[in-house]
Amino acid sequence: MTGYVQEKIAEGVLNWDPRLFILLPSVGITAIYFLRKYAFQNRKNKGIKEIYTTLETRKDHLPFSKYHPTISTAF
């Protein structure tokens, strides 16, 4: 679903004004920054830390909450 929406937005931007390819990502990154800072009280992203910890310790599994079955079957 995300890929579909992303594709439709990209097609619309390309047809409307190609300069928005620069503006829209900047707006998105700024929105993520302010959401993290104010809505989530500047909390660290624990999910990324768990992935790096798993890679460093060479565990063969991630916590169940990080497991997505379509990713493992795609390879």
N, C-alpha and C positions, 0 to 999 in steps of 0.2 A: 504494500500500500504506500509506503513512504517513497519508493522509487517511482511509482505512478504519479503521485502528487508532484514530486520533484521534476519529473519530465514535463508535466503539464505547465508548471510554473516557468520552466526554462523555455518551452515553446512560446508561451505568451510573452515573455520578456523579449525574446528574439524578434518576434513580430512587432512588438510595440516600440521598444527603444533599447538597442544593444548596450548602451552605456549603463543600463541598470545591472548588467553582469558584474560591474565593479561596486555599485552602490548597495545592492541587496545583501551580499555577503558581509559587507561592513556593518550594516544594520543588524544582521543576525548575530555577529560576534559581539557587538555592543550590547544587544539584548541579553545574550548569555552571561556576559560579564555582570550586568546590573541585576539580573535574576539571582545569580549565585551570591552576589554581595549583599543584597537586601532581602530577597525572598527566602533564601536559605541560610542567612546569617553567616556568610563566608565560610561554610563548612567545606572540608576537603572532600574530594571525590574518592571514596573508599573503594569503589569498584575497580578503578584503574590500579590502585595500590595492591589489591588482591591478585590481579592478573600478573603484575610484575613480581610479586612474591612467589607466585606459583612457578613462573618461568625461572626465577633465580634458584629456587630449591628443587627444581626439576621434578615436581610432583606431576603425576599423570592425570590429575583431576582438578577441576575448579569446584568451588562451592556449588551446590545444586541450584542456587538462585541465579548463577551465572551461566548455567548450561542451557543451550538452545539446540533442540534435536535436529533442526533443519541444517544447522551449520555442520554438524558432524556427519550427516548423510550426504552433504554436497561434495565431499572430497572422496 
